[in-house]
Amino acid sequence: MKAAVEHLQQQYAFSQLRACGLLRAVVSSCLNQPRNSDDDLRMLLVELARKKPRFGCRRLPVQRRSGEAVKHKRVHRVYREAGLALRRKKRKHCVRQSALLRQYTAAKKEWALDFAHDEVAAGRAIRVLSVVDAFTRERFALGVDTRFASRRVSRVLDEIVAQRGEPRSIRCDNGPELTSRHFLAWSIEGKIEMVHIQPGKPTQNALVESFHEWLREECLRGSWFQNLFDARKKIAF
């Protein structure tokens, strides 16, 4: 239709409005440029995706190769229709049952374990390992180091067990050092129940969280640690 209108305009010097009236055509049909087929774009996307399979539709240089302005929504639609979209592996989230606080009537029933964080003057991060009795609220350990692997945590607990005896359970979060095979095997060998709280629920380990808040107010926020040895000296009071 657009070609016929242009032919009348060139041959008889008609205006576009008059030519459309003679052909009984809508003026807007002559103004809009017909969009090219998606076949060329699909072939281009397949060619580029074979060279860069991990780029995705946003990083493929479609406009530079095609020589025309192509909207990103159209590229995304054709990219998905061609089956080029990569499947992303969903992240596995730790699922735990609710570990509500219990009522205790004697010591050595349950210990609460967690880590606090700070840094020394050079900017190096340090961690503070705390082990507290759930009934007496006595602090058994307050270790300071740059990192605590699972074997290091089990050694600290072994020292406490040698002096205080074994607890029935230990309440902690889901950190990698507390859910490793070594640490779980250590708890099974010692017949100690591990009570892992739900992710994002620090109130389920409120006792040690309260102790860490007191530790921050009384020591961490008011002290300046020159190095790791200075931190050990000031924190392990």
trRosetta pair geometry for C-beta under 8 A, 3 or more apart (Angstrom, degrees):
i j d omega theta_ij theta_ji phi_ij phi_ji
1 4 5.8 -54 -152 33 34 110
1 5 6.6 33 152 -18 65 105
1 23 7.0 148 -154 142 88 141
1 25 5.1 153 -174 -127 123 144
1 29 5.7 -5 97 129 141 129
1 30 7.0 -113 119 -75 96 82
2 5 5.7 -53 -150 35 35 112
2 6 6.4 33 153 -17 66 106
2 29 6.9 -141 -63 131 88 81
2 30 4.8 143 -114 -125 85 71
3 6 5.7 -56 -148 39 32 110
3 7 6.4 37 151 -25 65 104
4 7 5.5 -50 -149 31 33 114
4 8 6.7 31 154 -15 65 101
4 19 8.0 172 123 169 74 110
4 23 5.9 126 117 -111 126 153
4 25 7.8 143 78 -30 117 152
5 8 6.0 -54 -153 35 33 108
5 9 6.4 33 151 -19 65 108
5 16 6.5 48 169 -144 121 74
5 19 4.6 114 -150 127 76 126
5 20 5.9 12 -116 -71 127 71
5 23 6.4 -108 -79 21 80 151
5 25 6.5 -105 -65 64 119 149
5 30 5.2 -48 59 -106 162 139
6 9 5.6 -54 -147 37 34 115
6 10 6.3 28 157 -16 67 108
7 10 6.0 -61 -147 40 29 105
7 11 6.0 12 163 -9 67 115
8 11 6.1 -62 -132 44 27 100
8 12 5.6 -29 -173 33 67 111
8 14 5.0 -22 141 37 99 134
8 19 4.1 153 88 -129 132 113
8 22 6.8 173 -145 64 162 138
8 23 7.4 -148 -16 -36 150 117
9 12 7.5 -67 -111 57 11 72
9 13 7.1 32 -173 -131 48 19
9 14 5.4 -97 -97 65 51 77
9 15 7.3 22 -116 -153 97 8
9 16 6.4 1 -85 -80 132 62
9 19 5.5 -60 -55 -46 81 155
10 13 8.0 8 -166 -70 12 46
14 18 4.6 -126 -172 87 104 114
14 19 4.4 127 109 -59 131 91
14 22 7.4 -53 -156 3 163 135
15 18 4.7 88 55 11 84 101
15 19 6.8 -153 89 -6 41 88
16 19 5.8 -56 -144 39 30 111
16 20 6.3 30 157 -18 65 107
16 27 6.7 89 135 -138 104 98
16 30 6.4 -168 -167 102 116 152
17 20 6.0 -58 -151 37 27 109
17 21 6.5 29 151 -22 63 107
17 27 6.3 -11 -107 -96 66 128
18 21 5.4 -53 -148 34 35 114
18 22 6.5 34 155 -18 67 102
19 22 5.9 -52 -149 34 32 110
19 23 6.4 11 158 0 65 111
20 23 6.0 -67 -143 52 31 98
20 24 7.9 -155 163 18 58 1
20 25 4.6 -102 -150 72 78 88
20 26 6.9 -49 -173 114 127 7
20 27 5.0 179 51 -82 178 67
20 30 6.5 -117 -83 -9 119 137
21 24 7.3 24 -173 -77 32 42
25 29 5.8 -102 173 58 101 131
25 30 7.0 83 127 -39 127 106
26 29 4.6 95 73 -9 91 105
26 30 7.9 -173 97 -3 58 81
27 30 6.1 -63 -167 35 44 106
27 31 6.7 38 143 -22 73 109
28 31 5.4 -57 -148 33 43 114
28 32 6.4 33 162 -17 75 104
29 32 6.8 -52 -141 34 29 102
36 40 6.2 -34 147 35 127 129
36 41 7.6 128 100 -28 111 102
36 68 7.8 103 7 68 138 166
37 40 6.4 104 79 2 83 89
38 41 5.2 -61 -156 48 57 112
38 42 5.5 63 145 -30 83 103
38 74 7.8 -145 -108 -179 104 101
38 78 5.2 -165 -164 -105 116 121
38 81 7.8 23 148 70 147 147
39 42 5.7 -54 -145 35 29 112
39 43 6.4 28 157 -17 64 105
40 43 5.9 -54 -149 36 31 109
40 44 6.4 30 152 -19 64 107
40 66 7.5 110 132 -130 110 106
41 44 5.6 -55 -148 37 33 113
41 45 6.3 33 155 -20 66 106
41 62 7.3 36 -149 -162 90 123
41 66 6.9 7 -103 -101 77 142
41 70 6.7 144 -116 -133 127 145
41 74 7.3 -43 177 140 169 107
41 75 7.2 -127 -178 -106 125 65
41 78 5.2 4 115 153 117 174
42 45 5.8 -54 -147 36 31 110
42 46 6.4 31 155 -19 64 106
42 78 5.3 -129 -81 -177 77 114
42 81 7.4 -69 -107 89 118 107
42 82 5.2 163 -150 -79 96 124
43 46 5.8 -53 -147 36 31 111
43 47 6.4 32 154 -20 64 106
44 47 5.7 -55 -150 35 31 112
44 48 6.4 22 157 -12 66 108
44 62 6.4 102 124 -137 126 82
44 65 5.9 158 -161 109 122 128
44 66 6.0 11 -133 -75 174 96
45 48 5.9 -58 -144 42 31 105
45 49 5.9 30 158 -21 67 111
45 57 7.3 -7 -140 -117 121 88
45 60 6.6 77 -131 127 71 164
45 62 6.8 -2 -83 -102 81 115
45 75 7.2 156 -88 -157 126 81
45 78 6.1 162 -8 118 155 109
45 79 5.6 -143 -165 -96 148 74
45 82 5.9 157 94 27 127 163
45 84 6.2 -138 146 -2 111 164
46 49 5.7 -55 -139 38 27 110
46 50 6.5 33 158 -25 61 102
46 82 6.1 -134 -67 -178 94 143
46 84 6.9 -145 -96 -75 60 129
47 50 6.1 -53 -156 27 27 111
47 51 7.2 16 151 -9 60 106
48 51 5.9 -62 -157 39 38 107
48 52 6.3 -25 165 37 75 99
48 55 7.6 -69 148 57 100 144
48 60 4.5 100 130 -155 142 117
48 61 7.1 -164 -132 47 142 67
48 62 7.1 -114 6 -80 164 70
48 65 7.0 -157 -68 3 125 163
49 52 6.8 -79 -130 70 29 63
49 53 5.9 61 173 -107 71 56
49 55 7.5 -137 -115 47 59 103
49 60 6.9 -36 -67 -94 68 142
49 79 7.9 141 -68 -140 134 92
49 82 8.0 167 8 111 155 134
49 84 4.8 -87 -119 -149 166 131
50 53 6.9 12 -130 -67 20 89
52 55 3.9 34 136 -21 119 125
52 59 7.3 -111 135 108 141 110
52 60 6.6 174 72 -99 124 81
53 86 7.6 106 159 -75 83 121
54 86 7.2 32 -121 -53 54 161
55 58 8.0 -147 151 65 80 60
55 59 4.0 -130 -179 85 95 117
55 60 5.3 118 110 -63 133 72
56 59 5.5 74 62 19 83 99
56 60 7.2 -143 93 -21 39 91
56 85 8.0 40 -132 -129 77 62
56 86 7.0 -83 -87 17 82 112
57 60 6.0 -49 -144 20 34 115
57 62 7.9 5 -168 -32 73 134
57 72 7.8 123 132 -165 108 79
57 75 5.3 154 178 136 114 100
57 76 5.2 141 106 -98 158 60
57 79 3.9 -77 -87 -59 129 171
57 84 7.5 112 -67 96 92 120
57 85 7.6 -30 -25 -91 111 79
58 72 7.1 31 -111 -152 75 119
60 75 7.7 -170 67 -178 113 130
61 64 4.4 -30 170 39 109 117
61 65 5.8 108 111 -21 89 99
62 65 6.2 -71 -151 42 27 103
62 66 5.8 10 164 -9 69 118
62 70 5.7 -77 125 65 119 142
62 75 5.4 -179 29 -118 170 133
63 66 6.1 -59 -130 44 27 101
63 68 7.4 -115 -143 79 70 38
63 69 6.7 16 -134 -119 114 39
63 70 5.6 -154 -88 32 79 94
64 67 8.0 25 176 -66 24 47
66 70 6.0 48 63 -27 155 130
70 74 5.9 -115 -179 76 86 122
70 75 5.7 91 134 -56 117 103
71 74 4.6 90 67 6 90 103
71 75 7.1 -158 96 -6 47 86
72 75 5.4 -52 -147 37 39 114
72 76 6.2 41 153 -21 68 104
73 76 5.7 -52 -147 36 31 111
73 77 6.4 32 153 -20 64 105
74 77 5.7 -53 -147 35 32 111
74 78 6.3 24 158 -11 66 107
75 78 6.2 -59 -145 43 28 104
75 79 5.9 34 154 -26 64 112
76 79 5.5 -54 -143 35 28 117
76 80 6.5 24 159 -15 63 105
77 80 6.1 -60 -153 37 28 105
77 81 6.3 24 153 -16 65 110
78 81 5.5 -55 -141 40 34 112
78 82 6.2 32 159 -19 66 108
79 82 6.1 -59 -150 37 25 108
79 84 5.2 -84 -170 63 73 117
79 85 6.3 97 134 -61 94 82
80 83 7.7 44 176 -69 35 26
80 84 7.5 -100 -83 48 22 74
80 85 5.1 15 -108 -30 69 129
93 199 7.1 -123 -179 42 95 156
94 174 5.1 146 125 178 168 160
94 179 7.9 -92 -119 -103 141 168
94 199 5.3 119 71 -39 106 128
96 99 6.9 -30 150 -23 121 106
96 174 6.9 -145 -38 -67 139 130
96 196 5.4 -120 -122 106 143 101
96 197 6.8 101 113 131 154 24
96 198 4.6 -162 77 -100 108 59
96 199 6.7 131 17 -12 114 73
97 198 7.4 -110 101 -74 16 100
98 198 6.0 -23 -103 -34 50 129
98 201 7.8 -97 -128 150 72 173
98 204 7.2 -154 -167 -104 66 137
99 171 6.8 158 151 -137 135 103
99 195 5.1 132 -152 173 134 98
99 196 6.7 -177 -41 86 151 35
99 197 4.7 -114 52 -106 128 57
99 198 6.6 -179 13 -20 89 75
99 201 8.0 145 44 99 86 132
99 204 4.9 91 77 175 87 133
99 205 8.0 20 98 -55 122 79
100 204 6.7 -89 -99 -130 28 94
101 204 6.9 -166 -48 -152 75 51
101 206 6.5 -40 -70 27 136 111
101 207 7.7 129 -124 -29 121 100
102 109 7.9 -124 99 133 130 129
102 110 6.8 107 52 -2 126 154
102 134 7.6 40 63 150 94 150
104 109 4.6 -177 -137 55 117 149
104 110 6.5 -131 -81 25 137 102
104 134 5.4 116 -11 108 155 106
104 135 4.1 -112 113 -82 131 101
105 109 7.7 90 43 -47 55 150
105 135 7.3 -39 64 -126 9 134
106 109 6.0 115 76 -41 75 110
106 135 6.1 -25 107 -149 18 176
107 133 5.6 -4 -147 -176 91 143
107 135 4.9 -140 -90 68 50 127
107 136 4.9 7 -98 -21 111 117
107 138 7.7 12 -131 18 126 122
108 133 7.2 -38 -61 -134 41 117
108 135 7.9 -46 13 27 38 127
108 164 6.8 -175 -93 152 108 101
108 165 5.8 -1 -130 89 145 112
108 166 7.5 85 -169 95 111 35
108 167 5.1 -149 -168 -105 61 69
108 168 7.3 99 141 -11 69 79
109 134 6.4 -81 75 61 94 116
109 135 6.0 82 25 -32 111 123
109 167 6.6 17 98 -160 13 93
109 168 5.4 -21 -162 26 48 119
109 169 7.3 -6 149 33 60 89
110 133 7.9 120 85 -161 49 55
110 134 4.2 5 82 9 94 143
110 135 7.7 113 45 -26 76 86
110 167 6.0 111 -112 173 20 129
110 168 6.3 -50 -69 64 64 90
110 169 4.6 -16 -112 71 90 93
110 170 7.0 167 -161 -90 69 24
110 171 5.9 42 172 -18 117 105
110 195 7.2 -4 -145 14 124 140
111 131 5.6 1 176 -172 124 92
111 132 6.8 148 -162 74 72 37
111 133 6.0 -47 -107 -101 72 47
111 134 6.6 -144 -98 -22 18 89
111 140 7.1 -37 -136 15 125 142
111 167 4.8 -165 -15 -13 99 167
111 169 7.6 -167 29 98 65 51
111 170 4.9 -17 66 -115 96 76
111 171 7.1 -167 92 24 45 74
112 130 7.9 -9 108 116 85 95
112 131 7.3 158 79 -154 49 44
112 132 4.8 -20 60 63 100 93
112 133 7.8 90 16 178 83 1
112 134 5.6 111 -29 -77 100 85
112 170 7.8 160 -90 -164 18 61
112 171 4.9 -23 -108 67 67 106
112 172 7.6 148 -163 -74 48 58
112 205 5.8 143 -152 -163 109 92
112 207 4.7 179 -21 79 168 115
112 208 4.0 -161 136 -36 119 110
112 211 8.0 144 95 13 128 132
113 129 7.5 -8 -163 -170 91 86
113 130 7.0 169 -144 88 46 58
113 131 5.2 -4 -99 -104 84 75
113 132 7.9 180 -73 23 41 67
113 153 7.9 85 -180 -164 141 118
113 170 5.7 12 -2 -180 123 107
113 171 6.9 162 23 78 73 51
113 172 4.4 -23 72 -88 100 107
113 178 7.4 162 104 -110 125 133
113 208 6.7 -94 19 -83 3 165
114 130 5.9 -13 62 59 71 100
114 172 6.5 174 -73 -135 63 72
114 173 6.4 69 -115 -8 91 106
114 205 6.1 133 -59 139 129 141
114 208 4.3 143 16 125 119 138
114 209 6.9 14 51 -65 171 62
114 212 6.6 -74 96 -43 124 136
115 127 5.0 -20 -166 -170 119 109
115 128 6.5 138 -162 68 61 51
115 129 5.9 -28 -102 -94 77 57
115 130 7.4 166 -97 16 27 81
115 148 6.9 -160 -100 31 129 138
115 175 7.1 54 8 -56 127 164
116 127 7.2 144 74 -162 44 56
116 128 4.2 -17 60 58 96 111
116 130 6.6 48 -8 -15 103 119
116 212 4.6 174 -80 -141 118 114
116 215 6.1 -118 -48 91 173 138
116 216 7.0 -155 -159 -61 135 93
116 220 7.1 -126 149 -60 132 153
117 125 6.5 -19 -165 -167 100 105
117 126 7.4 151 -155 81 53 50
117 127 5.9 -25 -100 -106 67 66
117 128 7.4 -147 -63 16 23 85
118 125 7.6 151 89 -154 32 60
118 126 5.5 -21 72 63 79 97
118 128 6.9 37 9 -21 106 113
118 220 4.9 -140 -86 -149 139 116
118 225 7.3 94 128 9 125 138
118 231 7.3 173 89 -139 125 132
119 123 5.9 -8 170 -158 133 31
119 124 6.2 161 -156 79 86 34
119 125 5.1 -48 -95 -100 91 47
119 126 6.3 154 -105 11 32 82
119 225 7.8 -172 116 57 36 118
120 123 7.4 -46 72 19 65 17
120 124 5.2 -2 39 56 105 89
120 126 6.2 77 -33 -25 90 122
120 225 4.5 -86 -120 103 74 106
120 226 6.7 -4 -170 109 106 19
120 227 5.5 56 -169 -124 151 24
120 228 6.3 -78 -56 -59 149 53
120 230 7.4 113 -133 61 113 108
120 231 6.0 -98 -87 -42 100 126
121 224 6.6 53 -77 173 99 91
121 225 6.4 -150 -26 90 78 55
121 226 5.3 -12 1 -132 131 37
121 227 7.2 -49 30 -59 99 51
122 227 7.2 33 -2 -103 116 71
124 146 6.5 -43 159 -117 113 113
124 228 7.5 -50 95 -58 133 96
125 146 6.8 97 87 -150 67 74
126 144 6.0 13 171 -172 124 90
126 145 6.9 173 -155 99 84 17
126 146 5.8 -67 -109 -96 62 49
126 225 7.5 -47 10 95 150 162
126 228 6.4 161 -100 -115 126 82
126 231 5.6 10 145 138 177 169
127 144 7.5 168 84 -146 46 48
127 145 6.3 -22 59 70 88 65
127 146 7.1 68 12 173 88 15
127 147 6.6 70 15 -107 130 28
127 148 5.7 -109 94 -9 139 106
128 142 6.6 -11 -174 -170 100 74
128 143 7.1 159 -158 82 48 48
128 144 5.5 -12 -104 -98 73 76
128 212 7.9 148 86 -123 121 97
128 215 7.1 -167 116 151 156 151
128 220 7.9 -112 -15 -79 151 124
128 235 6.1 -123 -114 178 125 150
129 141 6.2 -24 113 123 98 113
129 142 7.2 165 80 -151 60 24
129 143 4.1 0 49 55 111 100
129 144 7.7 -148 19 -63 76 32
129 145 7.7 6 -9 23 109 97
129 148 5.6 109 -64 -90 125 159
129 153 6.8 -167 -134 -112 146 84
129 156 6.4 59 117 112 149 176
130 139 6.7 -58 -158 -142 92 103
130 141 6.9 169 -145 87 28 72
130 142 5.9 15 -103 -106 71 68
130 208 5.7 152 101 -155 120 108
130 211 6.1 176 167 108 151 131
130 212 6.5 -154 13 -73 157 89
130 215 7.4 -130 -79 -37 143 157
131 139 7.3 112 77 -163 55 58
131 140 4.4 -53 99 63 105 106
131 141 4.2 40 28 37 112 101
131 156 7.3 173 -22 135 138 115
131 157 7.1 159 -101 -96 155 77
131 160 6.2 -85 105 -67 155 166
132 137 6.1 -4 178 -152 112 49
132 138 6.9 164 -154 79 65 35
132 139 5.4 -32 -100 -100 82 60
132 140 6.9 -175 -92 8 26 84
132 207 6.0 -154 97 135 132 109
132 208 5.3 172 27 -92 125 83
132 211 5.5 -179 -61 -30 155 163
133 136 4.6 15 95 49 134 90
133 137 6.3 -91 75 -37 79 12
133 138 4.7 20 24 45 120 83
133 140 6.6 98 -37 -36 86 109
133 167 7.9 -172 -121 -95 79 130
134 137 7.7 10 -165 -72 14 57
134 171 7.1 76 -74 13 129 128
134 207 5.8 -175 -124 -1 70 174
137 207 6.9 -138 -110 -164 88 112
137 211 7.6 178 -165 -75 92 115
139 142 6.1 23 163 -49 125 107
139 211 6.9 147 -87 -157 109 142
140 160 4.8 55 161 -133 130 131
140 164 6.5 -64 -126 -17 127 156
141 156 5.4 93 -155 174 160 115
141 157 7.9 -91 -12 -80 155 49
141 159 7.7 104 -92 79 124 112
141 160 5.9 -83 -42 -65 115 126
142 235 6.3 -152 149 140 115 93
142 236 5.2 164 93 -109 107 70
143 148 7.2 105 103 -98 127 125
143 156 5.6 -81 -33 -111 148 144
143 236 7.7 28 -101 -85 28 118
144 228 7.2 169 132 -168 105 78
144 231 5.3 -161 168 122 147 103
144 232 4.6 -164 65 -93 127 70
144 235 5.1 112 -63 64 139 140
144 236 6.4 -120 -3 -38 115 102
145 148 6.0 119 66 -67 121 77
145 152 7.3 -84 53 169 163 153
145 228 7.3 38 -132 -161 41 123
146 228 6.6 -54 -48 -104 92 134
148 152 5.0 -134 -155 88 65 126
148 153 5.5 78 163 -59 111 91
148 177 5.8 98 108 171 84 174
149 152 4.8 97 53 6 73 103
149 153 7.2 -137 97 -4 39 87
149 177 5.9 -170 -165 -120 28 115
150 153 5.6 -53 -149 36 35 112
150 154 6.3 33 154 -17 67 105
150 176 7.8 -98 -53 128 106 67
150 177 4.4 -171 -69 -160 69 70
150 178 7.3 -179 -111 -64 92 28
150 180 4.2 -97 -57 46 159 140
150 182 4.7 130 113 73 131 115
150 183 4.3 -110 -160 -44 116 105
151 154 5.7 -52 -144 38 33 110
151 155 6.4 37 154 -22 64 103
151 182 6.0 -39 -68 144 77 154
152 155 5.7 -52 -150 33 32 113
152 156 6.7 33 152 -18 63 103
152 177 7.9 -35 53 -159 92 136
153 156 5.8 -54 -153 34 34 111
153 157 6.5 29 152 -14 66 107
153 177 5.6 122 -12 151 139 118
153 178 7.1 -82 126 -82 171 72
153 183 6.6 6 79 -106 124 120
154 157 5.6 -55 -146 41 35 111
154 158 6.2 43 152 -26 66 103
154 182 6.8 -109 -19 140 147 102
154 183 6.1 -156 -59 -110 109 70
154 186 4.6 -119 -125 -117 131 169
155 158 5.5 -48 -146 31 33 115
155 159 6.7 36 154 -20 62 100
156 159 5.9 -53 -156 31 33 112
156 160 6.8 28 149 -14 64 104
157 160 5.6 -54 -149 38 38 110
157 161 6.1 40 152 -21 69 105
157 170 7.7 -22 -127 -96 139 154
157 186 7.7 107 73 146 135 136
158 161 5.6 -53 -143 37 32 112
158 162 6.4 37 155 -24 64 103
159 162 5.8 -50 -150 30 30 113
159 163 6.9 13 156 -5 61 108
160 163 6.1 -69 -155 44 33 101
160 164 5.5 -20 169 24 74 117
161 164 6.6 -72 -115 59 23 78
161 165 6.5 -28 -159 153 60 10
161 166 5.2 26 -140 -80 110 67
161 190 7.3 -81 -121 -147 163 142
166 190 5.9 -169 -130 174 135 110
166 191 7.5 63 151 71 153 86
166 192 6.2 -127 -174 -77 109 108
167 170 6.3 112 76 -65 130 74
167 192 6.4 64 75 -135 75 111
168 192 7.2 152 165 -136 19 65
168 193 6.3 1 148 23 69 107
169 192 6.5 146 -109 -179 29 73
169 193 3.9 -33 -104 73 92 100
169 194 7.2 179 -158 -76 79 14
169 195 5.2 50 169 -20 124 111
170 187 7.1 -118 31 -114 121 120
170 192 5.9 34 -8 157 103 121
170 193 7.5 173 21 86 61 53
170 194 5.9 -21 64 -114 92 60
170 195 6.8 -173 86 26 39 81
171 195 4.4 -29 -101 77 71 115
171 197 6.8 57 -176 -46 92 97
171 204 7.8 -143 -174 137 122 83
171 205 5.4 173 139 -111 112 96
171 207 8.0 84 75 40 138 116
171 208 7.8 -176 93 -3 103 122
172 175 7.4 -75 156 23 110 98
172 178 4.8 -134 126 -159 140 151
172 194 7.0 -45 35 -161 106 90
172 195 7.4 124 20 75 58 64
172 196 6.4 -31 77 -106 72 61
172 197 7.4 -138 103 1 26 91
172 205 7.0 58 -121 -106 20 148
173 178 6.6 106 73 58 59 152
173 196 6.9 52 -180 -155 19 76
173 197 5.7 -41 -105 46 57 104
173 199 7.8 84 -168 -104 94 56
173 202 7.6 -20 -88 -105 121 72
173 205 6.6 -93 -58 2 80 154
174 178 6.8 -142 -143 81 18 111
174 179 5.6 23 -162 -43 66 135
174 196 5.4 71 -80 -171 81 120
174 197 7.4 -119 -28 64 86 65
174 199 5.8 -49 28 -78 140 88
175 178 4.7 73 60 18 86 105
175 179 6.9 172 81 1 39 94
176 179 6.2 -71 -133 50 29 93
176 180 6.3 54 162 -58 65 94
177 180 6.1 -23 -142 -10 29 119
177 183 6.6 102 159 -43 54 146
178 183 5.8 -125 -143 132 31 164
178 194 7.8 160 172 -158 92 128
178 196 7.4 147 130 -106 115 102
179 183 7.0 -1 -9 67 6 127
179 184 7.0 25 -162 -48 40 111
179 196 7.1 52 -86 -106 102 145
180 183 4.8 89 57 11 84 101
180 184 6.9 -157 90 -2 42 89
181 184 5.9 -59 -143 43 30 107
181 185 6.0 31 158 -19 66 110
182 185 5.8 -59 -147 39 26 110
182 186 6.3 31 152 -24 63 105
183 186 5.5 -48 -148 31 33 116
183 187 6.6 32 154 -17 64 102
184 187 5.8 -52 -149 36 35 109
184 188 6.4 32 153 -17 66 105
184 194 6.9 -79 -116 -1 71 157
185 188 5.7 -54 -145 38 34 110
185 189 6.2 35 156 -20 66 107
186 189 5.9 -56 -146 37 28 110
186 190 6.3 9 160 -1 63 112
187 190 6.1 -66 -143 50 28 99
187 192 4.6 -99 -152 72 77 93
187 193 7.4 87 174 -119 118 5
187 194 4.9 2 -167 -44 170 109
188 191 7.3 27 -175 -77 32 39
197 201 5.5 -141 161 84 107 99
197 202 7.4 91 120 -111 155 28
197 204 3.9 154 -138 89 118 126
197 205 5.1 -102 -39 -29 149 102
198 201 4.1 43 71 19 96 134
198 204 6.3 102 25 -2 82 156
201 204 4.7 41 128 -5 108 115
202 205 6.1 -68 -166 52 55 90
202 206 7.5 103 136 -84 69 56
202 209 5.3 106 159 -87 108 146
203 206 5.1 14 -161 -71 54 103
203 209 7.4 -75 -98 35 37 159
205 208 5.5 -26 157 41 100 104
205 209 6.0 113 103 -24 78 102
206 209 5.3 -64 -144 44 36 115
206 210 6.0 41 158 -25 71 103
207 210 6.0 -56 -154 31 26 109
207 211 6.7 23 149 -15 61 106
208 211 5.3 -48 -147 37 41 116
208 212 6.3 43 152 -21 68 102
209 212 5.7 -51 -147 36 33 111
209 213 6.6 37 152 -22 63 102
210 213 5.7 -50 -150 31 34 113
210 214 6.7 32 152 -14 63 103
211 214 5.7 -56 -153 38 34 110
211 215 6.2 37 148 -23 67 106
212 215 5.2 -49 -143 36 37 117
212 216 6.4 40 155 -22 66 100
213 216 5.8 -49 -148 33 31 110
213 217 6.5 26 154 -14 63 107
214 217 5.9 -59 -146 40 32 108
214 218 5.9 8 165 -2 69 117
215 218 6.4 -66 -133 49 23 96
215 219 5.5 -38 -174 38 63 115
215 220 6.1 53 135 -14 79 108
215 235 7.8 43 -168 -150 112 95
216 219 7.3 -73 -110 57 11 72
216 220 4.5 -45 -126 49 54 121
216 221 5.4 55 167 -22 74 104
217 221 6.3 -11 -113 32 27 126
217 222 7.8 31 164 -15 36 110
218 222 7.1 -64 169 26 21 126
219 222 6.6 -98 -149 50 10 92
219 223 5.6 -11 177 -8 60 129
219 234 6.8 154 -164 142 106 95
219 235 6.0 107 158 -114 144 67
219 237 7.4 -157 -102 0 134 128
220 223 6.4 -69 -130 38 17 102
220 235 7.6 35 -76 -104 78 107
223 234 5.3 150 -160 149 151 148
223 235 7.9 -165 69 -67 163 75
225 228 7.8 52 160 -88 125 22
225 230 5.0 158 -159 99 72 106
225 231 4.0 27 -144 -74 144 88
225 234 6.6 -141 -96 37 91 136
226 230 4.3 84 42 1 88 161
227 230 5.2 100 49 11 63 102
227 231 7.2 -118 104 -5 36 92
228 231 5.6 -54 -150 35 33 113
228 232 6.5 35 153 -20 66 102
229 232 5.7 -48 -149 33 34 112
229 233 6.5 34 152 -20 63 106
230 233 5.7 -56 -149 36 33 112
230 234 6.3 17 159 -9 67 110
231 234 6.2 -64 -142 44 29 100
231 235 5.6 12 168 -8 69 117
232 235 6.4 -60 -127 44 22 99
232 236 5.6 -2 -179 5 63 119
233 236 7.0 -56 -120 47 13 92
234 237 7.0 -14 175 -54 37 100
